[in-house]
Amino acid sequence: MVTLVNRVKQNITSTGTGLNVTLGTAVAGYQTLSDAGVALSEQVHYVIEDGDAWEYGIGTLFFTSTNFYRAQQKSSDGTSRIDLSGSAVMFVSPLAEDISNSYIEKTANYTAKAGEKILANTSGGAWTLTLPSSAVGGTRIVVADHDDWSTNNLTVARNGNNIEGDAEDMILDIGGALVEFVWDGAQWQIYTQIGAAGGNVVSEGDSPTFAGLTVDTDTLYVDAANNRVGIGTTSPATALDVDGVVTATSYNGDGSALTGISGTPTGTVIYHAANTAPTGFVKANGASLNTSTYADLFAVIGYTFGGSGSSFNVPDLRGEFMRGWDDSRGVDSGRVFGSFQSDDFGSHSHTAYGGFSTTWFSVYARSGSWGSERYIDTDSYQTASTGSADTRPRNIALLACIKT
């Protein structure tokens, strides 16, 4: 943007058509650029008059307060710098583009002029706005959406010059957007404002690459070279690396493709009401797994359930009941973690009685009479068997799985 100042008018002692001129003293009743507070490298819109010759453009103070760089836009010689006589006068004057707020509406292909504000109406279909092929530093062109660029895009043709470093035309596809193009002396720089309508993006043609795009380093970092995004970190190690706590009020999706969810620790055993393991789990069927492919699970259970070298086994829970590890309590003493225990029941006894059998003997008692006696059969007897092959409570068969 140019700087507007009041009452600046200086003599020019230089001659010829050179870019740099030497500013002299202020004309009586006026002040110099330096007196008006214009700093080095600041730009102003100037007018130079030398007899009947004139030119206007954008001027800049370089190195010293009297070394003036003139980038003419128009002159009495067309677009060339005028030939100074040594008696010229330079003064600061706002140009029409500095004070005009009027937009011109365009509905079809058009080549923009320096300083124009264009209301680009694409309601009748997409079309192309072409930027000037040449411009001087500070030239500005403003383009605003009239209808809806998100429906019918507006293409901005670069006309041989780069736009923000890219040799590509630009496609404007946000409804309600305003884009300002400013020539920096070498290429077009862009500045945007987005209206309430929102939209997709303001994107450049084809597929431009932005390597190492940073939006507030502590918040969002894009590592385009490795296709990674970091939130809270500038060194993302995965496709999306978040250094912090993620809070969400809802999640739209079934989560079937998600892995590494901290809510289900690796090694957790579940029972699943289907005959195939859910995503992120494998069957707890004693299978042998590769230590590299299932590195997270191997790090948790190791060779506890078998295996060696590059293979390890998951526990085989098919047809088994699980029991809490004693862990020095003394209820199931001597058990090794992860060990198998066959079926058994507590020690007990049953009482069985033999039947009574009567045998009569003829005996002669001392009393002189015959009597009778009977004896008890002391043989052992076995109870009849009943039940199944194992001891069990009522149950339902489900699929045992382990988190990988």
Protein Blocks (a to p, Z undefined) as FASTA:
>chain_A
ZZddehiacddfbgcjdfbdcdddddehiacfklnopaehiacdddddehjbccdddddd
ehiambccdddfbdfeojaccddehiaccdddddfklmpcbdcddfbdcdddehiacddd
fknoccdddddfbdcehiacddddfklmmlmccdddekhpaeehiacddddfbehiacdd
ddehjaccddddddfklpabdcdehjaddehiaehjkloccdfknopacehiabdfbfbd
cedddddfbdcdehlmpghiaklcghiacddfbfbdcehiacdehpacdfklmmmlmmmn
mmmngcehjbccdddfehiacdddfklnopaghiaghiacdddddddddddddddddddd
ddddfkopacddddddfbdcddddeddfbdcdddddddddddZZ
